[in-house]
Amino acid sequence: MALLGRLPLERVEGFVMQASKKALQKQTNHKIPQSDALLLRSQVQLNAATLEPIVRHPNLDGGMYATVLKAVLQVSAVWAGILIGPSFVADKYTIDPEHVYIHFFIQHYPWAKYLGAFHDIKGTILFDRDNVSASSVQAEIAAESVDTSNKYRDTELQAHGFNNGWEFPKITYESISVKKTGDNMGKVIGNLTMAGITVPVAIDVIFNGEAKSPFDNKQRVGFSATGKLSTDDFKMTSVADLNIGPEVNFMIEVEAPKD
């Protein structure tokens, strides 16, 4: 490795570029979260720090050493800049717990539907307007926050294993793909974990718009979404004793300020 000190400047630049590109190999075709960008930037900077003692070769005079080291740092800085530039970073939004609604509908006998909601919801959204497929969503719901406007029914549902909040207090959703399907519309597929079982669930999403909030002066986005699932997929077979389900339709309204 000490022979690197005798290489022409362009060979040193090429070495740094190659090392840096390896860190970016799977990232350069789509945008990445800020946290990942910063991590990769630190890796690129580490490449430069690693090369620093290598280029400090005894055959290099002070001027050539300074030139080579400057080239190393410049090349690394270029890649670091690409990583954290706006074209590689999706905007991060945190779901506003006071402006998020999840309502569900489940058939009761042939007569009508049970209506319910969850109230304790939190999560984050990474939203990329220019490359929607680089967006993602993560959410967590307190299972025992289920509310059907009847405390007895809430307890009855839990006792028959609906969402099984007593044993599994958290319901989580984490996207695995996001696809644009039309103007301001998309489809999210993600892993929904409920009652200890994980099942992929699709959600149709409408992007309602964005604007700066007059209350906190933050940029805020809003989405509406709908989807459905089956209680059978989550092994909630005992809810059939209540003559409800198994299909559950749900709708979501969410606002999220930019971090």
C-alpha positions as CSV (number, residue, x, y, z in Angstrom):
1,M,0.0,0.0,0.0
2,A,2.9,2.4,0.5
3,L,3.5,2.2,-3.2
4,L,0.4,4.4,-3.6
5,G,2.6,7.3,-2.7
6,R,4.4,6.9,-6.0
7,L,1.3,6.8,-8.1
8,P,0.3,9.7,-10.3
9,L,-2.3,12.0,-8.9
10,E,-5.1,10.8,-11.2
11,R,-4.5,7.2,-10.0
12,V,-4.9,8.3,-6.4
13,E,-8.1,10.1,-7.4
14,G,-9.3,7.0,-9.2
15,F,-8.6,4.9,-6.1
16,V,-10.7,7.2,-3.9
17,M,-13.5,7.3,-6.4
18,Q,-13.7,3.6,-6.6
19,A,-13.7,3.2,-2.8
20,S,-16.4,5.8,-2.5
21,K,-18.5,4.3,-5.2
22,K,-18.6,0.9,-3.5
23,A,-20.4,2.6,-0.6
24,L,-22.8,4.1,-3.1
25,Q,-23.2,1.1,-5.4
26,K,-26.8,0.3,-4.3
27,Q,-27.8,3.9,-3.6
28,T,-27.1,6.0,-6.6
29,N,-30.3,5.2,-8.5
30,H,-32.8,6.4,-5.8
31,K,-33.0,8.8,-3.0
32,I,-32.1,7.7,0.5
33,P,-33.1,8.9,4.0
34,Q,-31.0,11.6,5.6
35,S,-29.8,9.3,8.3
36,D,-28.4,6.8,5.7
37,A,-26.9,9.7,3.7
38,L,-25.0,10.9,6.8
39,L,-23.8,7.4,7.6
40,L,-22.5,6.9,4.0
41,R,-20.9,10.4,4.1
42,S,-19.0,9.3,7.2
43,Q,-17.8,6.2,5.4
44,V,-16.6,8.3,2.5
45,Q,-14.7,10.6,4.9
46,L,-13.2,7.6,6.5
47,N,-11.8,6.5,3.1
48,A,-10.0,9.9,3.0
49,A,-8.7,9.5,6.6
50,T,-7.5,6.0,5.7
51,L,-5.6,7.2,2.7
52,E,-4.0,10.1,4.5
53,P,-1.1,8.1,6.0
54,I,-0.8,6.1,2.8
55,V,-0.1,9.2,0.7
56,R,2.3,10.4,3.3
57,H,5.1,8.5,1.5
58,P,8.8,9.5,2.1
59,N,9.3,10.0,-1.7
60,L,6.7,12.8,-1.7
61,D,7.9,16.2,-1.0
62,G,5.7,18.5,1.1
63,G,4.1,20.2,-2.0
64,M,3.2,17.0,-3.7
65,Y,1.9,15.5,-0.5
66,A,-0.4,18.5,0.0
67,T,-1.6,18.2,-3.6
68,V,-2.4,14.5,-3.3
69,L,-4.1,14.9,0.1
70,K,-6.2,17.8,-1.2
71,A,-7.3,15.6,-4.2
72,V,-8.3,12.8,-1.8
73,L,-10.3,15.1,0.3
74,Q,-11.9,16.9,-2.7
75,V,-13.0,13.7,-4.3
76,S,-14.5,12.4,-1.0
77,A,-16.2,15.8,-0.4
78,V,-17.8,15.5,-3.9
79,W,-19.3,12.1,-3.1
80,A,-20.4,13.3,0.4
81,G,-22.1,16.3,-1.2
82,I,-23.9,14.0,-3.6
83,L,-25.1,11.9,-0.8
84,I,-26.7,14.7,1.2
85,G,-27.8,16.8,-1.7
86,P,-31.6,17.4,-2.1
87,S,-31.9,14.9,-5.0
88,F,-30.8,12.0,-2.6
89,V,-32.8,12.8,0.5
90,A,-36.6,12.2,1.1
91,D,-38.3,14.7,3.4
92,K,-39.1,13.3,6.8
93,Y,-42.5,14.0,8.5
94,T,-43.7,13.0,12.0
95,I,-47.3,12.0,12.2
96,D,-49.3,14.5,14.3
97,P,-51.0,12.4,17.1
98,E,-53.8,15.0,17.3
99,H,-54.5,14.9,13.5
100,V,-54.5,11.2,12.7
101,Y,-57.6,9.0,12.4
102,I,-57.9,5.3,11.8
103,H,-61.5,4.1,11.5
104,F,-62.6,0.5,10.7
105,F,-65.8,-1.2,9.6
106,I,-66.6,-4.8,10.2
107,Q,-69.9,-6.6,9.3
108,H,-72.2,-7.7,12.1
109,Y,-74.5,-10.5,11.0
110,P,-76.3,-9.4,7.8
111,W,-77.7,-6.3,9.4
112,A,-75.1,-3.5,9.8
113,K,-71.4,-2.8,10.5
114,Y,-69.5,-2.3,13.7
115,L,-67.7,1.0,13.5
116,G,-64.5,1.5,15.5
117,A,-61.4,3.6,15.7
118,F,-57.9,3.6,17.2
119,H,-56.8,6.7,19.1
120,D,-53.1,6.1,20.1
121,I,-51.1,6.4,16.9
122,K,-47.6,7.5,16.1
123,G,-45.1,7.2,13.3
124,T,-43.0,8.8,10.6
125,I,-43.3,9.3,6.9
126,L,-40.4,9.7,4.4
127,F,-41.9,11.5,1.4
128,D,-40.2,12.0,-1.9
129,R,-42.4,13.9,-4.4
130,D,-40.0,13.4,-7.3
131,N,-39.4,9.7,-6.8
132,V,-42.4,8.4,-4.9
133,S,-41.0,4.8,-4.9
134,A,-38.3,6.1,-2.5
135,S,-40.9,7.1,0.1
136,S,-41.8,5.0,3.1
137,V,-44.0,5.0,6.2
138,Q,-43.8,3.5,9.6
139,A,-46.6,3.5,12.2
140,E,-47.3,2.1,15.7
141,I,-50.8,1.8,17.2
142,A,-51.7,1.0,20.8
143,A,-54.0,-2.0,20.4
144,E,-56.0,-1.3,23.6
145,S,-56.9,2.2,22.3
146,V,-59.6,0.5,20.2
147,D,-62.9,2.3,20.5
148,T,-66.3,1.2,19.2
149,S,-68.2,3.8,21.3
150,N,-69.2,1.0,23.7
151,K,-66.8,-0.1,26.5
152,Y,-68.5,-3.5,26.8
153,R,-68.1,-4.1,23.1
154,D,-64.5,-3.0,23.3
155,T,-63.8,-5.5,26.1
156,E,-65.8,-8.2,24.3
157,L,-63.8,-7.8,21.1
158,Q,-60.5,-8.0,22.9
159,A,-61.7,-11.0,24.9
160,H,-62.5,-12.8,21.6
161,G,-59.0,-12.0,20.2
162,F,-59.8,-9.0,18.0
163,N,-56.3,-7.5,17.7
164,N,-55.4,-9.3,20.9
165,G,-54.3,-6.1,22.6
166,W,-54.0,-7.7,26.0
167,E,-51.2,-10.1,24.9
168,F,-49.8,-7.9,22.1
169,P,-50.1,-4.3,23.0
170,K,-48.7,-2.9,19.8
171,I,-49.9,-2.9,16.2
172,T,-47.2,-1.9,13.8
173,Y,-47.1,-1.2,10.1
174,E,-43.9,-0.8,8.0
175,S,-44.0,-0.2,4.3
176,I,-42.0,-2.4,1.9
177,S,-43.0,-0.7,-1.3
178,V,-44.6,2.5,-2.5
179,K,-45.9,3.0,-6.0
180,K,-47.4,6.0,-7.8
181,T,-50.7,5.0,-9.4
182,G,-51.9,8.4,-10.7
183,D,-51.9,12.1,-10.0
184,N,-51.6,12.5,-6.2
185,M,-52.3,8.8,-5.8
186,G,-50.3,5.8,-4.8
187,K,-50.3,2.3,-3.4
188,V,-48.4,1.3,-0.3
189,I,-47.7,-2.3,0.5
190,G,-46.4,-3.0,4.0
191,N,-46.1,-5.5,6.8
192,L,-48.9,-5.2,9.3
193,T,-48.1,-6.9,12.6
194,M,-51.1,-7.5,14.8
195,A,-51.9,-10.2,17.4
196,G,-48.3,-11.4,17.0
197,I,-48.7,-12.2,13.3
198,T,-47.3,-10.3,10.4
199,V,-49.2,-10.1,7.1
200,P,-48.6,-7.8,4.0
201,V,-51.4,-5.3,3.6
202,A,-52.0,-2.9,0.7
203,I,-53.2,0.6,1.3
204,D,-54.5,3.0,-1.4
205,V,-53.3,6.5,-0.7
206,I,-54.3,10.0,-1.8
207,F,-51.9,12.9,-1.3
208,N,-54.1,15.8,-0.4
209,G,-51.5,18.5,-0.4
210,E,-49.1,20.5,1.7
211,A,-48.8,23.9,3.2
212,K,-47.2,25.8,6.0
213,S,-49.2,25.6,9.2
214,P,-50.1,29.0,10.8
215,F,-50.0,27.3,14.2
216,D,-46.4,26.1,14.3
217,N,-45.0,27.6,11.1
218,K,-44.0,24.1,9.9
219,Q,-44.5,22.6,6.5
220,R,-47.3,20.0,6.8
221,V,-48.5,17.3,4.5
222,G,-51.9,15.4,4.5
223,F,-52.9,12.0,3.2
224,S,-56.1,10.0,3.0
225,A,-56.0,6.2,2.7
226,T,-58.2,3.1,2.5
227,G,-57.6,-0.6,2.7
228,K,-58.9,-3.9,3.9
229,L,-57.7,-7.0,5.7
230,S,-59.1,-10.3,7.0
231,T,-59.2,-11.3,10.6
232,D,-58.6,-14.9,9.5
233,D,-55.1,-13.9,8.2
234,F,-54.3,-12.9,11.8
235,K,-55.7,-16.1,13.3
236,M,-58.6,-14.2,15.0
237,T,-61.0,-17.1,14.4
238,S,-62.8,-16.6,17.7
239,V,-64.3,-13.3,16.5
240,A,-66.6,-15.4,14.4
241,D,-68.4,-16.3,17.7
242,L,-69.5,-12.7,17.7
243,N,-70.8,-13.1,14.2
244,I,-68.6,-10.4,12.8
245,G,-66.0,-10.3,10.0
246,P,-63.8,-11.7,8.8
247,E,-63.3,-8.7,6.4
248,V,-62.3,-5.4,7.9
249,N,-62.3,-2.3,5.9
250,F,-60.5,0.8,7.2
251,M,-59.8,4.4,6.4
252,I,-57.0,6.7,7.5
253,E,-56.7,10.5,7.6
254,V,-53.3,11.8,8.6
255,E,-51.5,15.1,8.9
256,A,-47.7,15.3,9.5
257,P,-45.4,18.3,10.0
258,K,-42.0,18.3,8.5
259,D,-39.2,17.6,11.0
